[in-house]
């Protein structure tokens, strides 16, 4: 892998007196897809929230393109190109597809190119084009995930933080979503940090993976190697 575009160094975080992360270090190379795996409650979402500025670390640092990301506010982090797609999709349900996409671009100053980017994401997700004026609440779960992804793309991210994109979706829709993630990585050069319960598909699309257990990194390595290791599968991945 190339040098890291995004790096967490010795991150510890807590909710009140409850420890959530302990000395977590992760490297995300530019142009890579890195998976962060583990059981529910392992600290995966907290890790993404630390990167996004939603949770402040007690210890450790987050570095991105020479900036100390952990010192910045969330809106500035987004402006610098690090965008999180939260678990459960969390689209603006009472807004239309069009309005959701406009919200994704609200911090941009290059208004002239917003229209072309809107057309680009609608071409990528044609179901959204068909439902352009519909409220997000009327979309299926898969369509809402497409909308959440498209809305994030409207912010012109360099790094996408994806939290459980397959949650609650049918297998065919999951395949479509991950094909889109691969395409965004390969054709757009977007770097991806992927939190995913579907371990098999996460390891199949990523190049390197970290395994969290009780807020600590207990294993890391090339995704193919972890996928083939029977001991790792039984102990951590539930195969």
C-alpha positions in Angstrom: 0.0 0.0 0.0 1.0 3.6 -0.6 1.5 6.0 2.3 -1.6 6.9 4.3 -3.9 9.7 3.3 -5.8 9.3 6.6 -4.2 8.0 9.8 -5.4 7.4 13.3 -2.6 7.2 15.9 -3.3 5.8 19.4 -6.9 6.9 19.5 -8.8 6.4 22.8 -12.4 7.6 23.2 -15.2 7.2 25.8 -18.8 8.0 26.4 -18.8 9.4 29.9 -17.0 6.8 32.0 -17.5 4.1 29.5 -14.5 3.4 27.3 -15.3 2.9 23.6 -11.8 2.9 22.0 -8.4 2.1 23.4 -5.2 3.0 21.5 -6.6 2.4 18.0 -4.2 3.0 15.2 -5.4 2.7 11.5 -3.8 3.7 8.2 -5.9 4.4 5.1 -3.8 4.8 2.0 -4.9 7.2 -0.8 -7.0 5.3 -3.3 -7.5 2.3 -1.1 -10.5 0.5 0.4 -9.9 -0.4 4.0 -12.3 -2.5 6.0 -13.0 -2.1 9.7 -14.6 -5.3 11.1 -15.9 -6.5 14.4 -19.0 -7.4 16.4 -21.8 -5.0 17.4 -20.4 -2.7 20.1 -16.8 -3.3 19.1 -16.2 0.5 18.5 -16.5 0.6 14.7 -19.0 3.5 14.4 -17.2 5.4 17.2 -14.0 5.2 15.1 -15.8 6.8 12.2 -17.3 9.4 14.4 -13.9 10.3 15.8 -12.7 10.9 12.2 -15.8 13.0 11.4 -15.4 15.1 14.5 -18.6 13.9 16.1 -16.7 12.3 19.0 -13.6 13.9 20.5 -10.8 11.5 21.4 -9.4 11.5 24.9 -6.0 10.6 23.6 -4.4 10.2 20.2 -4.5 12.1 16.9 -6.2 11.9 13.5 -4.1 13.1 10.5 -5.3 13.9 7.0 -3.2 15.6 4.4 -1.0 17.2 7.0 -4.0 18.5 9.0 -4.8 17.5 12.6 -8.3 16.4 11.9 -9.2 15.8 15.5 -8.9 19.6 16.2 -11.4 20.6 13.5 -15.1 21.0 13.5 -17.3 18.6 11.5 -18.2 21.1 8.8 -14.6 21.9 8.2 -13.7 18.2 8.0 -16.4 17.7 5.3 -15.2 20.8 3.5 -11.7 19.2 3.4 -13.2 16.1 1.6 -13.9 13.6 4.4 -17.5 12.5 4.3 -19.4 10.0 6.4 -22.4 8.0 5.3 -24.0 6.9 8.6 -25.5 3.6 9.6 -29.2 3.4 8.8 -28.8 5.8 5.8 -30.4 8.8 7.6 -31.6 10.6 4.5 -33.8 13.7 4.9 -37.0 11.8 4.7 -39.3 14.8 4.2 -37.2 16.1 1.4 -37.2 15.0 -2.2 -34.4 13.2 -3.8 -33.5 16.5 -5.5 -33.4 18.4 -2.2 -31.3 15.7 -0.6 -28.7 16.0 -3.3 -28.8 19.8 -3.0 -28.1 19.4 0.8 -25.0 17.3 -0.1 -23.6 20.2 -2.0 -24.6 23.0 0.4 -21.0 23.8 1.4 -19.7 24.0 -2.2 -18.7 27.3 -3.8 -18.4 25.9 -7.3 -22.1 26.2 -8.1 -21.5 25.9 -11.8 -20.3 22.3 -11.5 -23.0 21.2 -9.1 -25.5 20.7 -11.9 -23.1 18.4 -13.8 -22.3 16.5 -10.7 -26.0 16.0 -10.0 -26.4 14.5 -13.5 -23.4 12.3 -12.9 -24.8 10.8 -9.7 -28.2 10.3 -11.3 -26.5 8.5 -14.1 -24.7 6.3 -11.6 -28.0 5.6 -9.8 -30.7 5.7 -12.4 -33.4 4.7 -9.9 -32.9 8.1 -8.2 -33.4 9.8 -11.5 -36.8 8.1 -11.9 -37.7 9.2 -8.4 -36.1 12.7 -8.5 -39.1 14.6 -7.2 -40.3 11.9 -4.7 -39.8 12.3 -1.0 -37.0 10.2 0.4 -39.4 8.6 2.9 -41.2 6.9 -0.1 -38.0 5.2 -1.3 -37.1 1.6 -0.6 -34.2 0.8 1.8 -31.9 0.1 -1.2 -32.9 3.4 -2.9 -32.3 5.3 0.4 -28.8 3.8 0.6 -28.2 4.9 -3.0 -29.5 8.4 -2.1 -27.3 8.6 1.0 -24.3 7.6 -1.2 -25.2 10.0 -4.0 -25.7 12.8 -1.4 -22.3 12.2 0.0 -20.8 12.3 -3.5 -22.3 15.8 -4.0 -19.8 17.0 -1.4 -17.0 15.9 -3.7 -15.3 13.7 -1.1 -11.8 12.4 -1.3 -12.5 10.0 1.6 -15.8 8.2 2.2 -16.5 6.7 5.6 -19.2 4.0 5.0 -21.0 2.7 8.0 -22.8 -0.6 7.4 -24.0 0.1 3.8 -25.6 -3.4 3.5 -27.7 -3.2 6.6 -31.2 -4.5 6.0 -30.9 -4.8 2.3 -31.7 -7.6 -0.1 -28.7 -9.6 -1.5 -29.2 -8.2 -5.0 -29.3 -4.6 -3.7 -26.2 -5.3 -1.6 -24.4 -6.4 -4.7 -25.4 -3.2 -6.6 -24.3 -1.0 -3.7 -20.9 -2.7 -3.5 -20.4 -2.5 -7.2 -21.0 1.2 -6.9 -18.5 1.5 -4.1 -15.9 -0.4 -6.2 -16.6 1.8 -9.2 -16.3 5.0 -7.1 -12.9 3.8 -5.9 -11.5 2.6 -9.2 -12.9 5.3 -11.5 -13.3 8.3 -9.3 -10.2 7.6 -7.1 -12.3 7.9 -3.9 -10.6 6.5 -0.8 -12.9 4.3 1.3 -12.9 3.3 5.0 -15.7 0.6 5.2 -17.4 -0.5 8.4 -19.5 -3.6 7.5 -21.2 -6.5 9.2 -21.2 -8.6 6.0 -17.6 -9.8 6.5 -17.3 -11.8 3.3 -18.3 -9.0 1.0 -16.2 -6.5 3.0 -13.1 -8.7 2.6 -13.8 -9.3 -1.0 -13.8 -5.5 -1.9 -11.1 -4.3 0.5 -7.4 -4.7 0.2 -6.6 -4.5 3.9 -8.7 -5.0 7.1 -8.6 -4.2 10.8 -10.6 -6.2 13.4 -11.9 -4.4 16.5 -12.8 -6.2 19.7 -14.0 -4.3 22.8 -12.6 -1.1 21.4 -9.1 -2.4 20.6 -7.5 -3.6 17.3 -6.9 -7.3 17.8 -5.9 -8.3 14.3 -5.0 -6.6 11.0 -3.7 -7.7 7.6 -4.3 -8.1 3.9 -8.0 -8.9 3.4 -7.3 -12.0 1.3 -5.1 -13.3 4.0 -7.7 -12.8 6.8 -10.4 -14.3 4.6 -8.3 -17.5 4.1 -7.2 -17.9 7.8 -9.5 -20.4 9.4 -8.5 -19.4 12.9 -9.3 -15.8 12.3 -12.6 -16.8 10.7 -13.7 -18.8 13.8 -12.4 -16.4 16.4 -13.4 -13.0 15.0 -15.4 -13.2 11.8 -18.1 -15.6 12.5 -17.6 -17.8 9.4 
